[in-house]
Amino acid sequence: MLTFFGPERPCRRMSRRDVLQVGALGLGGLALPEILRRKASAEPTGAGQGSVDRARGKSVILIWLRGGASHIDSFDMKPAAPAEIRGEFSPIATRVPGIDVCEHLPLTAAMMDRLVILRGIRSNDLGDHTPHYIITGSPDRGRRPAFGSIVSYLRPRHDGLPPYVSLMYKPPGLYDNEAPLYTGPAHRPFVPRADGLANLSLAKGVSLDRLHDRRTLLKHFDGLQREADASGVFAGMDTFTERAVAMVTSPQARDAFDLKQESPDTHARYGKYCENFLMARRLVEAGVPVVTLKVGDWDTHERNFKDMRDQLPQLDRGFHALVSDLYDRGLDKDVTVVLWGEFGRAPRISRGDGRDHWPEAGAAVIAGGGFRTGQTIGETDAQGGRSKGTPYTPANVFASLYRHLGIDPSQTIPDHNRRPMPLLDDRRAVEELAGTA
């Protein structure tokens, strides 16, 4: 029953508790993922004005190799270095003459013409496992919203698809560095979870007509809301309601998250280890602009070579399937994939067969986006410890990704105090990536 008007106090002001009760009743037939219940901020005035194609537009998939995979044992090998540097693996030739990768990456080697290896990339000075730099583009933790939140803020969608999906953690986790900060809670990532995906449908007994009636009921209270909302309690309810209803009523959203629509052969090509890669491909194909995910555990202080020997072939399989699918489906210019860890690994082997944290140099692999592929960018010294030139950082990669999405990386958005905040402190893009997009 409606509770914000009781017989005792028919004219009292509405409270936040009342608002929540009205909201729950207004969409009473809907069961929504937790993330949608938190989306209570309105979208920015004038957002959505840009060059991005509304039908699908450009997208980015960010793949986090959690723990920091060893660049020296994967994409920046040093076969001429002493044994305590070069490690146990051997390089193999790739499709592009002069570029080698680890022997455990044969499928990746075979598609090197579709890839860019960025070597000597410098990460945060902390050298810890916080991936804020490769999520926000800022070396300072908690200073910038997540990349996906900014894209959501500047490029909101109105077709039932979330603008930003995080596959980073198993439910109900949301990594704190994916926080929207001053873009507002409406721009948190959608985090799919087993019950949440089931909730992307109407509750039993609720038809679309009944849903329409409930939305009409909400509109009847609109004038009251505006009159009572002197303190901003209702801010963002329209955004929340419209996005929630759109996701629940959109077959496009439901289909995008439904891996059962993929054949057993496709699942086998990606492998269980990289199942999130398949989900990411479905999401960007449907039109989701930003998808983040993680794969594996690359924190190899000990057993570096055993762990890399186990994980690299699985990564090779899934990454090859993802990139190949994007090309086969004509998405290679629309979708950019970035594969990276929060830092690289120390050149010198220690603790028997391990490598410690190394923020001075790492490697990122980039595919798609219409970028100029089939090349390496940057070079490290003979031990893989430092860049020979001025190193690129994650901020420079994000500057290129913003450009790919049709967003000027030099623009600003207001923080909580309405001060203009730049998207990035370092807005220099990776110029060697410039291609034909």
Secondary structure, 3 states (H helix, E strand, C coil): CCCCCCCCCCCCCCCHHHHHHHHHHHCCCECCCHHHHCCCCCCCCCCCCCCCCCCCCCEEEEEECCCCCCCCCCCCCCCCCCHHHHCCCCEEECCCCCCEEECCCHHHHHCHHHEEEEECCCCCCCCCCCCCHHHHCCCCCCCCCCHHHHHHHHCCCCCCCCCEEEECCCCCCCCHHHCCHHHCHHHCCECCCHHHHHCCCECCCCCHHHHHHHHHHHHHCHHHHHHHCCCCCCCCHHHHHHHHHHHHHCHHHHHHCCHHHCCHHHHHHHCHHHHHHHHHHHHHHHCCCEEEEECCCCCCCCCHHHHHHHHHHHHHHHHHHHHHHHHHCCCCCCEEEEEECCCEECCCCECCCECCEECCCCEEEEEECCCCCCEEECCECCCCCCECCCCCCHHHHHHHHHHHCCCCCCCEEECCCCCEEECCCCCCCCHHHCCCC
